[in-house]
Amino acid sequence: MQEYRRYALLMGSAFEFVVATPAGAAAAGRLLDACVAEVQRIEALLTEHDEHSDTARIVDQAGQQPVEVASETYALLQRCLDLSRLTRGAFDVTAVLFKKIYRFDQQSAEMPVPAAIRAILAQTGYEHIRLLPPNRVFLEKTGMRLGFGAIGKGYAADRVRALLQASGVQSGVVNASGDLCLWGLRPDGLPRHIGIAHPDQPERLLLHLPAPAAGMCLATSGNAEQYFEYQGRRYAHTIDPRTGLPVVGVKSATVFSPSAELSDALATALTVLGAAEGIALLDALPDTHGFVLDHQNRLFATQHLQLHLYDPIPV
């Protein structure tokens, strides 16, 4: 058994694929080619930047008429709406429209005027996505948009994992720029370990935990790299879709679950909901765990999560 790796820039992010196989380099190369091709296929389906994608075609007809899409796009949107209801609107794929009025390059120091925020709120809201069987999607308001940035990489990681497992790969890793799926043992028979970077110092690890051989998926959302400061307060790049205002108080949120898609979406929702409500939500979900690090470096974790800290921080 030997590990083979491939790095690629996909969906605007750095992807890493790892397969452990006894079949040799040529067979591993074909598996890794298939990983890249699968993510490229999903990107072509969901991207906002190609007029032929499902996303672009839905947006182009917003407020006018339904659009027929691929069955997997329709199913993904169904799950997105379920997650929006579960999180009371903290996760919302229509919130991408707020990119028009916010900059998160650590240079802009201006908050949008209230009228600009209200105007965007009038064009957003998951409640205005209508799914019409079998595979038609209608955005009820003119000017509405869809963006899968808070769930798309997780979905892609899940699909690649499924492809590899269907091909007989019993040990592997899919790292979609931090949205992670891993399963099986290392070639030396030891468990894989997951390290979580400190949001203030990304070159240092905050904590680690062993991954079960059966597999684990995780995602982290935070404001360590994308934020702006206004009147002495740091605002995260995550927007609360319910208010149109940037999130404050949460540095990072990490979710572990059986699905990278679920972990990806819930990590975003946790930064919006905050530590108390977010952790309570995770504790109520089966096989789902996580933690939140607030702006004072206080760690809040779900009840049964075993974390190994590198540094003593308030808990």
PLY file of the C-alpha trace (Angstrom):
ply
format ascii 1.0
element vertex 315
property float x
property float y
property float z
element edge 314
property int vertex1
property int vertex2
end_header
0.00 0.00 0.00
1.39 3.38 -1.04
0.01 6.92 -1.05
-0.19 9.03 -4.19
-1.07 12.75 -4.25
-2.34 15.32 -6.69
-2.71 19.08 -6.21
-4.96 21.19 -8.42
-6.57 24.65 -8.52
-10.28 24.02 -8.88
-13.42 26.03 -8.04
-11.08 28.95 -7.32
-9.47 26.99 -4.46
-6.57 24.65 -3.79
-7.57 20.98 -3.85
-5.49 18.02 -2.72
-6.34 14.40 -3.45
-4.65 11.46 -1.72
-5.24 7.82 -2.58
-3.65 4.84 -0.84
-3.51 1.83 -3.14
-1.35 -1.22 -3.85
-2.13 -0.97 -7.58
0.90 1.15 -8.49
1.57 4.63 -9.85
-0.19 4.23 -13.20
-3.47 3.08 -11.64
-3.22 5.77 -8.97
-2.66 8.38 -11.67
-5.89 7.36 -13.39
-7.77 7.63 -10.09
-6.34 11.08 -9.45
-7.23 12.18 -12.99
-10.80 11.08 -12.27
-10.82 13.18 -9.07
-9.85 16.32 -10.96
-12.36 15.61 -13.73
-15.20 15.14 -11.22
-14.56 18.50 -9.54
-14.31 20.19 -12.94
-17.67 18.67 -13.87
-19.30 19.98 -10.69
-17.70 23.39 -11.13
-19.12 23.63 -14.66
-22.56 22.84 -13.24
-22.53 25.29 -10.32
-20.25 28.18 -11.22
-21.66 31.70 -11.35
-19.17 32.70 -14.05
-20.25 30.54 -17.01
-23.47 31.55 -18.76
-24.18 27.90 -19.59
-24.04 26.63 -15.99
-27.20 25.71 -14.13
-26.57 28.52 -11.65
-26.15 31.20 -14.34
-29.23 30.02 -16.25
-31.39 30.11 -13.10
-30.17 33.62 -12.25
-30.67 34.84 -15.82
-34.38 33.99 -15.58
-34.91 35.28 -12.02
-38.35 36.83 -11.66
-39.33 35.64 -15.15
-39.70 31.88 -15.49
-38.53 28.51 -14.10
-35.43 26.85 -15.52
-34.89 23.12 -15.96
-31.62 21.98 -14.39
-29.67 18.78 -13.82
-31.20 16.46 -11.26
-28.18 16.81 -8.97
-28.43 20.61 -9.01
-32.10 20.31 -8.10
-31.33 17.83 -5.30
-28.53 20.05 -3.98
-30.90 23.02 -3.85
-33.43 20.90 -1.99
-30.80 20.15 0.65
-29.82 23.83 0.74
-33.40 24.80 1.55
-33.56 22.12 4.24
-30.39 23.56 5.78
-31.79 27.08 5.60
-34.86 25.98 7.55
-32.76 23.99 10.02
-30.52 27.00 10.74
-33.41 29.53 10.78
-31.96 31.31 7.76
-28.36 31.50 8.96
-27.40 29.51 5.85
-28.82 30.95 2.63
-27.48 30.49 -0.91
-29.13 33.75 -2.03
-26.93 35.80 0.31
-24.21 35.90 -2.36
-25.84 39.15 -3.53
-24.30 40.97 -0.56
-20.93 40.78 -2.32
-22.11 43.83 -4.28
-21.87 46.13 -1.26
-19.10 44.66 0.93
-15.34 44.43 0.51
-13.28 42.06 2.64
-9.75 42.83 1.58
-8.68 44.26 4.98
-8.51 47.73 3.40
-12.07 48.98 3.15
-13.19 50.65 6.35
-16.68 51.75 5.35
-19.95 50.11 6.31
-22.60 50.19 3.55
-25.38 52.67 4.16
-28.58 51.16 5.61
-30.49 51.84 2.39
-28.01 49.70 0.42
-28.40 46.84 2.88
-32.20 47.10 2.76
-32.13 47.04 -1.04
-30.17 43.77 -1.05
-32.39 42.25 1.64
-35.37 42.93 -0.62
-33.77 40.74 -3.31
-32.63 37.85 -1.12
-34.17 35.10 0.97
-34.24 31.33 0.57
-38.04 31.50 0.91
-38.14 32.92 -2.62
-36.53 29.86 -4.23
-39.26 27.68 -5.71
-38.48 24.09 -6.64
-40.94 22.69 -9.16
-40.82 18.92 -9.77
-39.23 17.24 -11.47
-36.18 19.51 -11.94
-37.24 23.12 -12.44
-36.02 26.04 -10.34
-37.54 29.51 -10.12
-36.19 32.56 -8.31
-39.26 34.63 -7.55
-37.61 38.06 -7.44
-35.92 39.90 -10.28
-32.25 40.45 -9.47
-31.94 37.44 -7.19
-28.76 35.38 -7.39
-27.52 32.00 -6.24
-24.07 31.21 -4.92
-22.83 27.83 -3.72
-19.64 29.17 -2.10
-20.69 27.95 1.37
-21.52 24.42 0.27
-20.10 23.73 -3.20
-16.59 22.62 -2.21
-18.03 20.34 0.45
-20.38 18.82 -2.12
-17.46 18.29 -4.50
-15.41 16.62 -1.75
-18.28 14.23 -1.02
-18.68 13.34 -4.70
-14.96 12.63 -5.12
-14.93 10.48 -2.01
-17.89 8.50 -3.36
-16.13 8.07 -6.71
-12.95 6.79 -5.07
-14.74 4.43 -2.73
-16.78 3.05 -5.62
-13.44 2.39 -7.35
-12.27 0.35 -4.37
-10.03 2.92 -2.68
-10.15 1.97 1.00
-7.99 4.83 2.30
-7.84 8.38 1.05
-8.15 12.10 1.61
-9.97 14.82 -0.29
-9.01 18.31 0.85
-11.08 21.01 -0.83
-9.21 23.99 0.61
-10.11 22.99 4.16
-13.34 21.12 3.42
-12.02 17.69 4.19
-13.06 14.07 3.71
-10.82 11.26 4.91
-11.32 7.57 5.45
-9.27 4.47 6.19
-5.89 4.08 7.86
-2.53 5.34 6.67
-0.39 2.84 4.72
1.57 2.15 7.94
-1.65 1.07 9.66
-1.89 4.10 11.94
-4.92 6.41 12.08
-4.89 9.69 10.24
-4.84 12.86 12.36
-6.59 16.13 11.66
-4.90 19.41 12.62
-6.83 22.67 12.98
-4.86 25.88 12.44
-5.05 28.73 14.94
-7.15 31.52 13.35
-4.76 34.23 14.58
-1.60 32.41 13.50
-2.39 30.06 10.60
1.12 28.64 10.64
0.48 27.16 14.10
-1.86 24.32 15.00
-4.51 25.03 17.60
-5.57 21.43 18.15
-5.64 17.98 16.64
-7.74 14.85 16.83
-7.49 11.33 15.39
-9.85 10.41 12.58
-11.83 7.17 12.90
-10.98 4.52 10.32
-14.59 4.58 9.12
-14.05 8.16 8.00
-14.79 11.77 8.89
-15.63 15.00 7.12
-15.03 18.50 8.42
-15.11 22.13 7.41
-13.99 25.37 9.03
-15.36 28.86 8.51
-13.79 31.98 9.96
-12.62 35.55 9.53
-8.87 35.13 9.97
-8.09 36.14 6.39
-11.15 37.97 5.06
-12.51 40.78 7.18
-12.58 44.51 7.57
-12.33 46.79 10.56
-14.75 49.62 11.15
-14.69 51.96 14.14
-12.34 49.63 16.00
-14.39 46.48 15.48
-13.56 43.49 13.27
-16.31 42.24 10.97
-16.14 38.78 9.43
-16.50 38.06 5.71
-19.61 36.02 6.54
-22.86 37.96 6.22
-25.89 37.19 8.35
-28.46 36.65 5.58
-31.26 37.65 7.94
-29.94 41.14 8.68
-27.49 41.86 5.90
-24.81 42.69 8.48
-21.38 41.08 8.85
-20.86 38.60 11.65
-19.03 39.68 14.79
-17.80 37.77 17.80
-16.80 34.47 16.16
-13.26 33.89 14.89
-13.82 30.41 13.54
-16.25 27.54 13.57
-15.45 23.92 12.73
-17.96 21.13 12.13
-17.37 17.37 11.93
-20.04 15.17 10.34
-20.45 12.24 7.94
-20.68 14.68 5.00
-18.36 17.47 3.86
-21.34 19.20 2.30
-23.17 19.26 5.64
-20.04 20.31 7.53
-19.38 23.12 5.04
-22.87 24.59 5.33
-23.11 24.20 9.10
-19.70 25.81 9.67
-20.95 28.91 7.87
-24.20 28.84 9.83
-22.32 28.56 13.15
-20.41 31.78 12.49
-23.79 33.48 12.04
-25.63 31.82 14.94
-22.79 32.30 17.44
-21.38 29.92 20.03
-24.39 29.25 22.25
-27.06 28.73 19.60
-24.68 27.08 17.14
-23.33 24.49 19.56
-26.85 23.71 20.78
-27.86 23.06 17.17
-24.97 20.65 16.60
-25.67 18.82 19.84
-29.20 18.16 18.58
-28.01 16.58 15.31
-26.95 12.93 14.99
-23.25 12.15 14.38
-22.44 15.86 14.18
-19.90 17.66 16.37
-17.95 20.89 16.34
-16.53 23.85 18.14
-16.52 27.64 17.99
-13.64 29.95 18.88
-14.93 33.39 19.80
-13.21 36.76 19.51
-11.77 36.35 23.02
-10.25 32.96 22.10
-12.77 31.09 24.22
-13.49 27.62 22.94
-17.04 26.22 22.93
-17.43 22.59 21.87
-20.17 20.01 21.53
-20.63 17.56 24.36
-18.88 14.47 23.00
-16.03 15.99 21.00
-12.56 14.93 22.19
-10.06 17.66 21.31
-6.30 17.71 21.91
-5.13 21.30 22.39
-1.60 22.43 21.59
-1.93 25.55 23.74
-3.90 26.13 26.91
-6.73 28.53 26.01
-9.84 29.37 27.99
-12.53 26.73 27.64
0 1
1 2
2 3
3 4
4 5
5 6
6 7
7 8
8 9
9 10
10 11
11 12
12 13
13 14
14 15
15 16
16 17
17 18
18 19
19 20
20 21
21 22
22 23
23 24
24 25
25 26
26 27
27 28
28 29
29 30
30 31
31 32
32 33
33 34
34 35
35 36
36 37
37 38
38 39
39 40
40 41
41 42
42 43
43 44
44 45
45 46
46 47
47 48
48 49
49 50
50 51
51 52
52 53
53 54
54 55
55 56
56 57
57 58
58 59
59 60
60 61
61 62
62 63
63 64
64 65
65 66
66 67
67 68
68 69
69 70
70 71
71 72
72 73
73 74
74 75
75 76
76 77
77 78
78 79
79 80
80 81
81 82
82 83
83 84
84 85
85 86
86 87
87 88
88 89
89 90
90 91
91 92
92 93
93 94
94 95
95 96
96 97
97 98
98 99
99 100
100 101
101 102
102 103
103 104
104 105
105 106
106 107
107 108
108 109
109 110
110 111
111 112
112 113
113 114
114 115
115 116
116 117
117 118
118 119
119 120
120 121
121 122
122 123
123 124
124 125
125 126
126 127
127 128
128 129
129 130
130 131
131 132
132 133
133 134
134 135
135 136
136 137
137 138
138 139
139 140
140 141
141 142
142 143
143 144
144 145
145 146
146 147
147 148
148 149
149 150
150 151
151 152
152 153
153 154
154 155
155 156
156 157
157 158
158 159
159 160
160 161
161 162
162 163
163 164
164 165
165 166
166 167
167 168
168 169
169 170
170 171
171 172
172 173
173 174
174 175
175 176
176 177
177 178
178 179
179 180
180 181
181 182
182 183
183 184
184 185
185 186
186 187
187 188
188 189
189 190
190 191
191 192
192 193
193 194
194 195
195 196
196 197
197 198
198 199
199 200
200 201
201 202
202 203
203 204
204 205
205 206
206 207
207 208
208 209
209 210
210 211
211 212
212 213
213 214
214 215
215 216
216 217
217 218
218 219
219 220
220 221
221 222
222 223
223 224
224 225
225 226
226 227
227 228
228 229
229 230
230 231
231 232
232 233
233 234
234 235
235 236
236 237
237 238
238 239
239 240
240 241
241 242
242 243
243 244
244 245
245 246
246 247
247 248
248 249
249 250
250 251
251 252
252 253
253 254
254 255
255 256
256 257
257 258
258 259
259 260
260 261
261 262
262 263
263 264
264 265
265 266
266 267
267 268
268 269
269 270
270 271
271 272
272 273
273 274
274 275
275 276
276 277
277 278
278 279
279 280
280 281
281 282
282 283
283 284
284 285
285 286
286 287
287 288
288 289
289 290
290 291
291 292
292 293
293 294
294 295
295 296
296 297
297 298
298 299
299 300
300 301
301 302
302 303
303 304
304 305
305 306
306 307
307 308
308 309
309 310
310 311
311 312
312 313
313 314
